[in-house]
Amino acid sequence: MATDIRTPATRKPRYQELADDLRGAILRGDFPAPDQFPTENELCARYGVSRFTVREALRALQNEGLIRRKRGSGTVIQPAAARGGALHQPLSNVGELMQYARDTRVDFVRLPDAAIPKKLMEQLPLPMSGKWSHFRGLRISEGLGAPIALTDAFVHPDLHDAVAELDPAEDTIFRQLERLGHLRISQVTQDIQAVPASASVASELKVARRSPCLRILRCYYDTTGRLFEISTSQHPGDRFAYAMHMDVEA
């Protein structure tokens, strides 16, 4: 499944901002007991928003499997077991990619520059030549206490000077490249596929060899149409769930 993520030109709708804030609180464990989630009235008062905004935000969180709502019983946070023990993460736009980075942690290690691997090249829209800067990192979710992704990132040879200034411990490579490479992201494409874990991936993620993984291939383009970063992340099937919302046009 391929998706296209574009940098939003305008501010998010208020209900999405509220959903982001509540999602972060849930994943951080700010509500120790499942039934401690605030009521609609409390959320309206706390955030200064309408009941409609609150309900839309809660509907988004329910669709992601984070909460359960029942008429007359209020809102209850779903335990990890009820969510399959997985991190349910929306990754529908660049803002949500940034939230994903903030909710988890990764330290990238720079590997020797290399040509794009042949198997990866087959998944790209155009052939890519030259030796690209190569980074690898294991992403951890504090809530799960186990690796949720093994990521390989490749940066265009033209950005070699910017790469030299990258901080591997900073949240995302693509945002650093925007700043250091004096570029702006205009488009991010995603290709999502179920794949079996290779021996090396299984070892890093601490799963059985050939166990199912969700692989997300992302291509980052700047305003000139240049593909400046390619990343591929493999997620253990029982630790990560991809969530996205779709607004229906009238």
Secondary structure, 3 states (H helix, E strand, C coil): CEEEECCCCCCCCHHHHHHHHHHHHHHHCCCCCHHHCCCHHHHHHHHCCCHHHHHHHHHHHHHCCCEEEECCCEEEECCHHHHCCCEEEECCCHHHHHHHHHHCEEEEEEEEEECCCHHHHCCCCCCCCCCEEEEEEEEEECCCCEEEEEEEEEECHHHHHHHCCCCCCCCCHHHHHHHHCCCCEEEEEEEEEEEECCHHHHHHHCCCCCCEEEEEEEEEEECCCCEEEEEEEEEECCCEEEECCCCCCC
